[in-house]
Amino acid sequence: MKELIAITGASSGIGLATARAFHEKGHPLLLLARRVEKLKEFEGKQAHAARVDVTDLPGFRHAVQEAEKKFGLTGCLVNNAGLMLLGLVHEQNPEEWKQMYDVNVLGVLNGMHIVLPGMIQRKKGTIINISSVAGRFTFPLHAAYCGTKYAVHAITENVRKEVAPYNVRLAIIAPGAVETELLSHTTSEEIKAGYEGWKKEMGGVLRPEDIAKAVVYAYEQPQNVCVREVMVAPTRQEP
């Protein structure tokens, strides 16, 4: 049997596209999402869907343990769950910052905390963290969001060095503009309209499937090959 692939934020966008891509490759799946009803297409297949908030460490751990009982130990964790709440720091509701840091940063740390001990012991495993070009460049209205993604980049690189001696890989996939539900989390209609206008100026953006291909590419390299970072953006996107 092929390795178990665990994916957070699996009910839509990049997470769902990644789940479909790995399912086509014959991998059993652990699909973590708050909206598991959107994962009905995987019912009756080699998949375990769990209603989990990545900020809930005990719930997250329990879901991983239940899937591993069915399909074996986790070979790859794709930390994809994320929030993008845009705004100016002096105007934005501070609660939105907390929501983003809880999901985008602590959620990633929770996932790594759960699966890394087993990977280190087996001297094999892969963690792929979905970050953003906003983890390398700054954008207007993105201050808090950029902070979360810069954190993902820094954490991933730091942990990669810590676990490299144990033959465990960490990779970052950093998408540019992708057609997902991420923008819908932003509460300002004006900001959303401006973002949509920016996407149209570029003549369209990436599909979630484009990012899923990058995830699969990083995973499918031999264990002694670590694709540390892949940045994928629309050709006409400048930053």
C-alpha positions in Angstrom: 0.0 0.0 0.0 1.2 3.5 -0.8 1.9 6.0 2.0 -0.8 7.9 3.8 -1.1 11.5 2.8 -2.6 13.9 5.3 -4.0 17.2 4.0 -5.4 20.1 6.0 -7.9 22.5 4.6 -8.9 19.7 2.2 -12.5 20.7 1.5 -11.8 23.4 -1.2 -9.2 25.1 -3.3 -5.6 23.9 -3.2 -6.4 21.3 -0.5 -9.2 19.6 -2.5 -7.1 19.7 -5.7 -4.2 18.1 -3.8 -6.5 15.4 -2.4 -7.7 14.6 -5.9 -4.2 14.5 -7.3 -2.9 12.1 -4.6 -6.1 10.0 -4.9 -5.4 9.5 -8.6 -1.9 8.3 -7.6 -3.4 5.6 -5.4 -2.6 7.1 -2.0 -4.8 6.6 1.0 -5.8 10.0 2.4 -6.5 11.8 5.7 -8.6 14.8 4.7 -8.9 17.4 7.5 -11.4 20.2 7.1 -14.1 22.1 9.0 -16.6 21.4 6.2 -16.3 17.6 5.7 -19.6 17.6 3.8 -17.7 18.9 0.8 -15.6 15.8 0.8 -18.4 13.4 -0.2 -16.7 12.5 -3.5 -14.2 10.5 -1.4 -16.8 8.4 0.5 -16.2 4.7 0.0 -12.7 5.2 -1.1 -9.3 5.0 0.7 -9.9 8.1 2.6 -10.7 9.2 6.1 -12.4 12.6 6.4 -12.3 14.3 9.8 -14.0 17.5 10.9 -11.0 19.2 12.5 -9.9 22.7 13.3 -6.1 22.7 13.0 -5.9 25.0 16.1 -7.3 22.1 18.1 -4.2 20.0 18.8 -6.0 17.1 20.6 -8.6 16.9 17.9 -5.9 17.1 15.2 -3.9 14.4 16.8 -6.9 12.1 17.3 -7.7 12.4 13.6 -4.2 11.4 12.6 -4.2 8.5 14.9 -7.5 7.2 13.6 -6.4 7.4 10.0 -3.1 5.7 10.8 -5.0 2.8 12.3 -6.7 2.3 8.9 -3.9 3.1 6.5 -0.6 3.0 8.2 1.7 5.8 9.3 1.7 9.2 7.7 4.2 9.5 4.9 3.4 13.1 4.0 1.6 16.0 5.7 0.4 18.8 3.5 -0.2 21.8 5.8 -2.6 23.8 3.6 -5.3 25.2 5.9 -5.1 29.0 5.9 -6.9 32.3 6.3 -6.3 35.6 4.4 -7.9 38.5 6.2 -6.7 41.7 4.6 -6.7 45.2 6.0 -4.7 48.2 7.3 -3.2 47.6 10.7 -4.6 50.8 12.1 -8.1 49.9 10.9 -8.4 46.1 11.0 -10.1 44.3 13.8 -7.3 42.8 15.9 -9.4 39.6 16.3 -8.7 39.0 12.6 -4.9 39.0 13.3 -5.4 36.3 16.0 -7.5 34.1 13.7 -4.8 34.2 11.0 -1.9 33.5 13.3 -3.8 30.7 15.0 -4.5 28.9 11.7 -1.7 30.0 9.5 1.1 29.6 12.0 0.0 27.6 15.1 -1.9 25.2 12.8 1.2 24.4 10.9 3.2 23.9 14.1 0.5 21.6 15.4 0.6 19.4 12.4 4.4 19.2 12.5 4.4 18.5 16.2 2.1 15.5 15.6 3.8 13.7 12.7 7.5 14.6 13.1 8.3 12.2 16.0 7.2 9.2 14.0 9.0 10.4 10.9 12.2 11.0 12.8 12.0 7.6 14.3 11.5 5.9 10.9 14.0 8.2 9.3 11.6 8.9 6.5 8.8 11.4 5.8 7.8 14.6 4.1 6.1 17.8 5.3 4.9 20.2 2.7 3.9 23.6 4.0 1.7 25.8 1.7 2.9 29.3 2.2 2.6 32.2 -0.3 4.6 34.7 -2.3 3.4 36.9 0.6 6.0 35.0 2.6 8.7 36.6 0.4 7.3 39.9 -0.7 5.0 42.5 1.0 1.8 43.9 -0.4 -0.5 46.7 0.5 -3.2 45.7 3.0 -1.3 42.4 3.7 0.8 43.3 6.8 -0.6 40.8 9.2 -1.1 38.1 6.5 2.4 38.6 5.3 3.6 38.2 8.8 2.0 34.8 9.0 3.5 33.6 5.8 7.0 35.0 6.5 6.6 32.9 9.7 5.8 29.8 7.8 8.9 30.3 5.6 11.1 30.8 8.7 9.7 27.9 10.7 9.9 25.5 7.8 13.5 26.3 7.0 14.5 26.1 10.7 12.8 22.8 11.2 14.2 21.4 7.9 17.7 21.9 9.3 16.7 20.2 12.6 15.3 17.1 11.0 17.6 16.8 7.9 20.0 14.5 9.9 17.0 12.1 10.3 16.3 12.0 6.5 13.0 13.9 6.9 12.2 16.5 4.3 10.4 19.8 4.6 9.3 21.7 1.6 7.6 25.1 1.0 5.1 25.6 -1.9 4.6 29.4 -2.3 1.7 30.2 -4.6 1.0 33.6 -6.1 -2.6 34.5 -7.0 -4.8 31.4 -7.2 -8.5 31.1 -7.8 -9.7 29.9 -4.4 -12.1 30.8 -1.6 -9.2 32.5 0.3 -10.2 36.0 -0.5 -13.8 35.4 0.7 -12.5 35.5 4.3 -11.7 39.2 4.0 -14.5 41.3 5.5 -14.0 44.5 3.5 -16.0 44.5 0.2 -13.8 47.4 -1.1 -10.6 45.4 -0.5 -12.2 42.3 -2.2 -13.2 44.3 -5.2 -9.7 45.8 -5.5 -8.2 42.3 -5.3 -10.5 41.0 -8.0 -9.6 43.9 -10.2 -5.9 43.1 -9.8 -6.6 39.5 -10.8 -8.4 40.7 -14.0 -5.5 43.0 -14.8 -3.2 40.0 -15.0 -5.6 38.2 -17.4 -6.5 35.5 -14.8 -4.7 33.6 -12.1 -3.6 30.1 -11.3 -5.9 27.1 -10.8 -5.7 25.1 -7.6 -4.6 22.1 -9.8 -1.5 24.1 -10.7 -0.4 24.1 -7.1 -1.4 20.5 -6.5 1.0 19.5 -9.3 3.8 21.3 -7.5 3.0 19.5 -4.2 3.0 16.1 -5.9 6.3 17.0 -7.7 8.0 17.8 -4.4 6.7 14.7 -2.7 7.6 12.3 -5.5 11.3 13.0 -5.5 13.5 10.3 -4.0 13.7 10.6 -0.2 17.3 11.9 -0.6 16.1 14.8 -2.7 14.5 17.7 -0.8 12.7 20.3 -2.9 13.1 23.1 -0.4 10.9 25.7 -2.0 8.8 26.1 -5.1 7.3 29.5 -5.9 4.5 29.3 -8.5 2.7 32.4 -9.8 0.8 33.7 -12.9 3.3 34.7 -15.5 1.9 38.3 -15.5 2.1 38.6 -11.7 5.0 40.9 -11.0 5.7 40.6 -7.2 
